[in-house]
Amino acid sequence: MQRDLPFGTSFRSQISSVFPHPHKRDLCIALADRWLPGLSEEESNQEQSVRRAFASAQTGDARAALSLPDADTSIADYVWLPIRFEDGKPVIDWLDEWQIEDSSSSVMPR
């Protein structure tokens, strides 16, 4: 079942790593790179352009070339988000700010 989520689920970033917190049971943290932090959500959404480019490539039509915005990757930043689990499946919600102490996961004994 596909849910209708705007702009995917990685919040305009590319998840590069997931790690478990060493002292919090059931707390995993997703680390992501956001190469183009200045783009709006609309500018970042390249889904239709990518679909057209791949569809054209499959039919041998090279006219729908993928055109991406100019990028200054020197201003890239990072996104760190906690991962929660629903029915055994990982879920990442956007949080403008969060602290490890806010996690509902229990503290693991040392």
N, C-alpha and C positions, 0 to 999 in steps of 0.2 A: 504494500500500500504506500503510495507516494503522498506525502503531505504537501500542501501548498505553502511553501516557505519562500519568502522573497529573497532573491539573490543567494540562494544556497544556504549552507549551514556553517560556513567557516568565517563569517563576518568580515568579508573582503580581505581575507588573509589566507595564507597557505600553512596548514598545520605541519610542522616539521618534526615534532617530538611529543610524546606523551610519557609522563613519568609518575610513578606512585610516590606520594609524600612519605618520607621515611618514618614519621611518627604519628600519622593519622590513618587509622584503618579506613579503607574504602575511599580514600581521597586520591584521585588522580588529577593531574594538571596538564592541560593541553598548551603547548608552546607553539606560537605561530609567527610567521614573518608577514608584515604588511608592507609590500614594496612600494605602493603608491598611496600613502596616507592622505594626500591632499584631494584625491578624487571623491566625488560624491557617490552615494550608493548607486545612483542611476548611471553615472559614468563608469563605475566599476562593473556593472552588470553587462558582461560581454556574451551572455549565453546565446542570444539569437544570432549574433555575428559568428560565433564558433559553430553553431548548428548549420548555418548557411554554408560556411567554408567547408565543413566536413561533407555535407550533402553534395556540394559541387565537386569535391575531390572524388567522391564515390562514382559520380556520373561522368567524370573526365572533363568537367567544365571548370576551367581555371579562372573564370571571371569574378567569382565571389571571394577575392583574396581577403584575408583577415587583416583588418586595419585596427591597430591598437593605439591608444594615446601615447604621446611622448612621455618619457619617464625620466625622472631624476631619482635614481635609486639610492643616492647618498642620503636622502632624508627618510629612508625606510625605518619603520619602528616595529615593535614587538607587541604581541597580544598573548596574555597569559590568562587562561580561564579554567575554572574548576569543572570537572566532569562529574555529573551525578548519574545515577543509574535508575532507570524505570523498567521494571519487569526484566531485569538483567541486561538491558540495552543501555549503552552510553548516550547521554544527552548533554549537550553544551548549550547553555543559555548565555546571552550577552549580559554582562555586568559592567557598568562604567567603572566601578571600583569594587574591590572585595579584599578581604583579609583571610588568611588561613584560619584564624581564630573563629571566623564566622561559619566555617564548615560544620555541617551537622555530623560529620564523621567522628567517631570516638577516638580518643588518644590511645595509641598503642603503648603497652608497658615497655620500659627500657630494658 
